[in-house]
């Protein structure tokens, strides 16, 4: 996490990012093939990523977070095909409905559904079991068929 100002290069494009939310952290994976010259500036309310790929294409992403993060406990890690950013939430146990403050989602940001978990309802472990039980009861009721025809039981005889 550099305190170096990272100016926006004239010729750059945003790297595609996949993010997911957890109780204490938000994780962002920027997809860049063989990233080099990686510079990351994480601030409490925003971050800037600058890097190049193996073909010297320049990537620049600036994003303003939905909520504030703890910069001292946030990290970046460079891998062969991604740059992983781990942001420690200032308010743990608070779900982020989106990554950015702005409700308009840029085309380069997507939810990482492979890693997404609805952690807000993790305490309701019995709730899922109850739902399955309720569905099973409804299903059994539906399989019984229609109520029998009782027209022959009239008392007008």
N, C-alpha and C positions, 0 to 999 in steps of 0.2 A: 504494500500500500504506500504509494509514493505521495508526497506532498507536492510533487512537481506538477505544474500546470501542463495539461495536455491539450494543446490547441487543435482545433478541427482542421485536418489537412484538406487542401482544395480538392484533390482527387481521392475520394474514399467512398466506401459503401459500408452499410451496417452488416455485421455478422449475424446470422440467424441465431436466435436464443430460445432455449427450452427451459422453462422454470417450473418449480413445484414448491409447495408450502408445507412446512412442518410446524410443530408446536413452538419450537425455539428458534428455528432457522428458516430462511428462504434460500433455495439453491437455484442457480442459473448456470446453464451450460451453453457457452457460445461455441458454435460449430465453425472451426477454422482448421483447414488441412495443414498440418505441420506448422503451427504458429511460431513466429519469431519476432524479436524486438517488442515483446509484450510489455505494455505499460498499463497498469490498473490504478485508478485513483478512486478509492471508496470514501465517500463523505457521509455524514449522518443522514442526509436526505437524497443523495444521488450518487451515481457512479459513472466513470468514464473508462472505456476500454479502447486501447489503441494497439494494433498489431499488424503484422504482414503475414501472408501465407508463403508457401514454398515457391510461388510464382511471382512474388513481390507485389501482389494485390494488397492495397491498404484497406484495413477495416477500422471503423471508428463507430463506437456506440456510446450514446449518452442517455442515461435514463434516470428519471426522477421517481424515487420509490413511493409506493403507496403509503408507507409509514416509515418512521425513522429506524435506523439500525445502529448497533454498537460497532464503531469502526475498529476498536482495539481487539475485538473478538471475531472479526470477519476475516476471511482468508481467500486467496486465489491460488489455483494450482493449474499448471500448464501440462497438458497431455499431448499425445501425438495428433489427435483430431479435435480436441476440445480445450477450452479454457473454462475451468470450473470455478465458480464464485460461490462461496458460502457466506451468507449474510446473517449475523446474529441479530434477532429482533430486539428492539428496545422494549417492546411490550410482548413478552412470551404469552402463549395461550390465546392469542388474538389472531384469528384467521384473516389472511389477505385475500380479498375476492379477486384482486388483479395485482400485477406486478408494479404497474406505474400509477402515479397519482392521477394522471389524465385518463378519463374513461375511454377515450379513443385509443384503441390498441393498434400500434404500428404493425405492419405486415410481417416484420422480422421477429416478432415475439409470439411464441406459442406455448401452450401448456404441455408439460411433459406428463402425459397420461400414464406412461409406464411406471412412473414413480409417484404419481399423485395418490394421496390417501385422504379420505374424509376424516381427519383426526379429531375434529370437533366433537364427533359422536362416539369416540372410542370408549367413554365411560359407560355408555348405554349398551354394554355387551349383551345383556339379556333382551334388549329390544329386538335385535335381529332374530333371535330364537323365537320370541313371542310372535313376530310377524310371520315367520315360517309356519308356526303352529296355527295361527289365525287363517292363513292361506289354505292350509291343509283342511281345516274344518269347513271352510267355504267350498273347497273343491269336493269334499265328501258330500256336502249338501247338494251340490249341482249334479252329482252323478246319480242321485236317487231317482231322478226323473220327475215327471209331472205328478201332481196329486191325483189320486184315483177319482174316477167319475162316480159320483154318488147320487145320480138322478133317480135310481130305483129305491131310494130310501125315503121317499116323500111320505108325510103323514096324512095326506089328503085322501087316502084309500078308505 
